[in-house]
Amino acid sequence: MNDRLNQARAEAESARNVSATPDQRGLRSRLARVAEPLARAQRTFNDAALKVLDALSERVDAAAGDAQAAERRSRELEERLLRLERRSGDVPRTVASQPRQDALPDYFAFEARMRAPTEEVRERQRPYLDLLRDAAPVLDVGCGRGELLRLLREHDVEGRGVDADGDMVAYATGEGLAVEQGDALAYLGSLHDGSLGAVVALQLVEHLPPGVLIALLEQAVRVLRPGGVLLLETINPLAPVALRHYFSDLTHSQPLVPETLEVLVRGAGFTSTEVRYLNAPAERLRDVELPAGEEWDAARVALAANARLVNDILFAPLDYALVARR
């Protein structure tokens, strides 16, 4: 419907100002007294039609936004209902040992509202498949609702997960995934040396106090076989927009700039590291169109450079992944 409105608006706009051709000028001069009121009436009609089309377009956009919000809310409520159906009464809410992990009374509901439905999260994680395809067995630490584990299962990659939150575990096991409730550090400590091909922690490290984070990295390098992969994803604190998501979660411990996390990972014993930036905002500054001509070249270059600088600072990617190898 929006496309039809835009097309109608364009047609009305093109008819708004009618100019006479040379052949028509003579006729117009003879019929000016008759034609001018008609042209004036046509312009008035066109103005009114444009206003109606603009108003309709705004209402269509608002309705589409409301529909998207309602669909998202519906998926969120469906996940929360599934969680309730799968919850066991004798399972503790959380077994995480670090402080602040019990700050929210219903972390599952908070995650469903503030992050995204499982389908959206799974699509964001799809690029990791190429990295993990030949790295089985994979352990997803802080696996949440099991989005990555489901991707791995769909592609026949052996994987299992551990999460401290009882509701997250109930939801994931209800999907038929191999997930246990447990503290991440304690769980890693129970594994044999070199028993894993990959350790994954997505949106977890920002929850861990420095001492716990360092101990987790040291355990990860121990349980990975030579050449094994460590994959860490976290919020990018260099992006101002991303900090909104960081501070919205009361269970976060501290943001981690890429350089800090890289130093900690190498200090734990990993031999190589790579930082990958993810999830750039959809809205960014665009280049300004200037008239053609050499006199505008310097301004064009300066504006493009300024747009890149602002985009790099204000509209940086919202997340980053650190990939390390043992």
C-alpha positions in Angstrom: 0.0 0.0 0.0 2.9 2.4 0.8 4.2 1.9 -2.8 0.9 2.9 -4.3 0.7 6.0 -2.1 4.2 7.0 -3.1 3.5 6.5 -6.8 0.3 8.5 -6.5 2.1 11.3 -4.7 4.8 11.4 -7.3 2.2 11.7 -10.1 0.4 14.5 -8.2 3.7 16.3 -7.7 4.5 16.1 -11.4 1.1 17.6 -12.3 1.4 20.3 -9.7 3.1 23.0 -11.9 2.1 22.9 -15.5 4.2 25.0 -17.9 3.0 25.8 -21.4 4.9 24.7 -24.6 5.8 27.4 -27.2 2.8 26.3 -29.4 0.5 26.6 -26.4 1.6 30.1 -25.4 -0.5 31.8 -28.1 -3.5 29.8 -27.2 -3.0 30.5 -23.6 -2.7 34.2 -24.1 -6.1 34.1 -25.9 -7.7 31.9 -23.3 -6.0 33.2 -20.2 -9.1 34.5 -18.6 -10.7 31.0 -18.9 -7.6 28.8 -18.4 -6.0 30.5 -15.4 -8.9 29.9 -12.9 -8.9 26.2 -14.0 -5.1 25.9 -13.5 -5.4 27.6 -10.1 -8.2 25.2 -9.1 -6.0 22.2 -10.3 -3.1 23.4 -8.2 -5.3 23.7 -5.2 -6.6 20.2 -5.8 -3.1 18.9 -6.2 -2.0 20.5 -2.9 -5.0 19.0 -1.1 -4.3 15.6 -2.7 -0.7 15.7 -1.6 -1.6 16.5 2.0 -4.0 13.6 2.0 -1.4 11.2 0.6 1.2 12.4 3.1 -1.2 11.8 6.0 -2.2 8.4 4.7 1.5 7.5 4.3 2.2 8.5 7.9 -0.7 6.4 9.1 0.5 3.4 7.1 4.0 3.7 8.5 2.6 4.0 12.0 0.4 0.9 11.5 3.3 -1.1 10.1 5.4 -0.2 13.2 2.6 -1.1 15.5 2.2 -4.5 13.7 5.9 -5.2 14.0 5.9 -4.3 17.7 2.9 -6.6 18.3 4.5 -9.5 16.5 7.7 -9.1 18.5 5.7 -8.9 21.7 3.7 -12.0 20.7 6.9 -14.0 20.1 8.3 -12.8 23.5 5.2 -13.9 25.3 5.3 -17.3 23.5 8.8 -17.9 24.7 8.0 -16.9 28.3 5.0 -19.3 28.3 7.2 -22.1 27.0 9.6 -21.4 29.7 6.8 -21.7 32.3 5.7 -25.0 30.8 9.2 -26.4 31.0 10.2 -25.1 34.4 10.8 -27.5 37.2 9.9 -26.3 40.7 12.9 -27.8 42.4 15.5 -26.1 40.2 17.3 -23.0 41.7 16.8 -19.8 39.8 20.5 -19.3 39.4 23.7 -21.0 40.5 26.1 -18.3 39.3 28.7 -17.5 42.0 29.5 -14.0 40.9 27.7 -11.0 42.5 24.8 -9.2 40.8 23.7 -12.3 38.9 20.6 -12.4 41.1 19.8 -8.7 40.6 16.7 -9.2 38.4 13.8 -11.3 39.7 13.0 -12.8 36.2 16.1 -12.7 34.0 14.5 -14.8 31.3 11.7 -12.3 30.8 14.2 -9.5 30.9 16.3 -11.2 28.2 13.3 -11.9 26.0 12.2 -8.2 26.1 15.6 -6.5 25.9 17.6 -8.6 23.6 15.6 -10.3 20.8 13.5 -13.4 20.1 15.4 -16.6 19.6 15.0 -16.6 15.8 16.7 -13.1 15.5 19.5 -14.1 17.9 20.1 -17.3 16.0 20.5 -15.4 12.7 23.0 -13.1 14.2 25.1 -16.1 15.3 24.9 -17.9 12.0 28.3 -16.4 10.8 30.0 -18.4 13.6 29.1 -21.7 11.9 32.1 -21.5 9.5 34.4 -21.0 12.5 33.0 -23.9 14.6 32.1 -26.4 11.9 35.3 -28.4 12.3 35.9 -27.6 16.0 33.7 -30.2 17.7 33.0 -30.8 20.4 31.9 -27.3 21.2 31.0 -26.0 24.7 28.7 -23.0 24.8 29.3 -21.3 28.2 26.4 -19.2 29.2 24.3 -20.7 26.4 21.1 -19.0 27.4 18.1 -20.2 25.4 20.4 -22.4 23.2 20.3 -20.4 19.9 23.9 -21.3 18.9 23.5 -24.9 20.0 20.4 -25.3 17.8 22.4 -24.0 14.8 25.2 -26.4 15.5 22.7 -29.3 15.8 21.1 -28.3 12.4 24.6 -28.6 10.8 25.6 -31.8 12.6 28.2 -30.2 14.8 28.5 -31.8 18.3 27.8 -29.2 21.0 26.6 -28.9 24.5 26.0 -26.0 26.8 26.0 -24.8 30.4 24.1 -21.9 32.0 23.6 -20.7 35.5 19.9 -19.7 35.0 17.4 -22.4 35.6 14.8 -21.0 33.3 17.3 -20.7 30.4 18.2 -24.3 30.9 14.6 -25.4 31.1 13.9 -23.6 27.8 16.9 -25.0 26.0 16.4 -28.6 27.2 12.8 -28.3 26.0 14.3 -27.8 22.6 16.0 -31.1 22.9 19.5 -29.5 23.4 22.2 -30.9 25.6 22.3 -28.2 28.3 23.1 -28.4 32.0 22.6 -25.9 34.8 25.9 -24.9 36.4 28.4 -22.2 37.2 30.6 -21.6 34.1 33.9 -21.6 36.0 33.0 -24.7 38.1 31.8 -26.6 35.0 35.0 -25.8 33.0 37.0 -26.9 36.1 35.4 -30.4 35.9 36.5 -31.1 32.3 39.6 -33.0 31.3 42.6 -31.3 29.7 42.3 -30.9 25.9 38.8 -32.4 25.8 37.2 -29.7 23.7 37.6 -28.3 20.2 35.9 -24.9 20.9 34.8 -22.9 23.9 32.2 -20.3 23.1 30.9 -17.5 25.4 28.5 -15.1 23.7 27.4 -12.0 25.6 28.8 -13.5 28.8 32.2 -11.9 29.7 30.7 -8.5 30.4 28.9 -10.2 33.3 32.0 -11.5 35.0 34.2 -9.7 37.5 37.8 -9.4 36.5 39.0 -12.3 38.7 36.3 -14.7 37.5 36.9 -13.7 33.9 40.7 -14.4 34.1 40.1 -17.7 35.8 37.6 -18.7 33.1 40.1 -17.9 30.3 42.7 -19.9 32.1 40.4 -22.9 32.3 39.4 -22.5 28.7 43.0 -22.7 27.5 43.4 -25.9 29.6 40.4 -27.8 28.3 41.0 -26.9 24.6 43.1 -29.2 22.5 46.0 -27.7 20.5 44.6 -25.5 17.8 41.3 -25.2 19.6 39.1 -22.1 19.3 38.0 -19.7 21.9 35.1 -17.4 20.7 34.0 -14.5 22.9 31.3 -12.1 21.9 30.5 -9.0 23.9 29.1 -5.4 23.6 31.3 -2.9 21.9 31.8 -0.1 24.5 33.4 2.1 21.7 29.9 2.5 20.3 27.8 5.0 22.2 24.5 3.3 21.1 25.7 0.0 22.4 26.3 1.4 25.9 22.6 1.8 26.2 22.2 -2.0 26.0 25.1 -2.4 28.4 23.7 -0.2 31.1 20.2 -1.6 30.7 21.2 -4.9 32.2 21.8 -4.7 36.0 23.7 -8.0 36.0 26.6 -6.6 34.0 29.9 -6.2 35.8 32.0 -4.0 33.4 32.3 -3.2 29.7 35.4 -4.6 28.0 37.2 -2.7 25.2 38.7 -5.0 22.6 42.3 -4.2 23.6 41.7 -5.1 27.2 40.0 -8.4 26.4 42.8 -9.2 23.9 45.5 -8.7 26.6 43.6 -10.9 29.0 43.2 -13.7 26.5 46.8 -13.7 25.5 47.9 -13.5 29.1 45.9 -16.7 29.7 48.0 -18.6 27.2 46.3 -18.2 23.8 48.8 -17.8 21.0 46.7 -15.8 18.4 43.8 -13.4 18.6 41.5 -11.7 16.0 38.8 -9.1 16.6 35.7 -9.0 14.4 33.2 -6.2 14.7 29.6 -7.1 14.3 26.1 -5.6 14.0 26.6 -2.2 12.6 23.6 0.2 13.2 21.2 0.5 10.2 21.2 4.3 10.5 24.5 6.0 9.6 25.4 9.4 8.1 25.3 9.4 4.3 27.5 11.3 1.8 26.2 14.7 0.9 25.4 15.2 -2.8 27.1 18.4 -4.1 27.0 19.9 -7.6 29.4 18.6 -10.2 32.5 20.7 -10.9 36.1 21.0 -9.7 35.2 23.9 -7.4 33.3 21.4 -5.2 35.9 18.7 -5.1 37.6 19.9 -1.9 34.2 20.3 -0.1 33.1 16.8 -1.3 36.3 15.2 0.1 36.0 17.0 3.4 32.4 16.1 3.9 33.0 12.5 3.1 35.9 12.3 5.5 33.8 14.0 8.3 30.9 11.5 7.7 33.3 8.6 8.0 34.7 10.0 11.2 31.3 10.5 12.8 30.2 7.1 11.7 33.3 5.5 13.2 32.6 7.2 16.5 28.9 7.5 16.9 27.7 4.6 14.7 30.3 2.0 15.4 29.3 -1.7 15.3 27.3 -2.6 18.4 29.2 -5.8 19.2 32.6 -7.5 18.6 33.8 -11.0 18.7 37.3 -12.0 19.8 38.5 -15.3 18.2 41.6 -16.9 19.8 43.4 -20.1 19.2 45.4 -22.3 21.7 
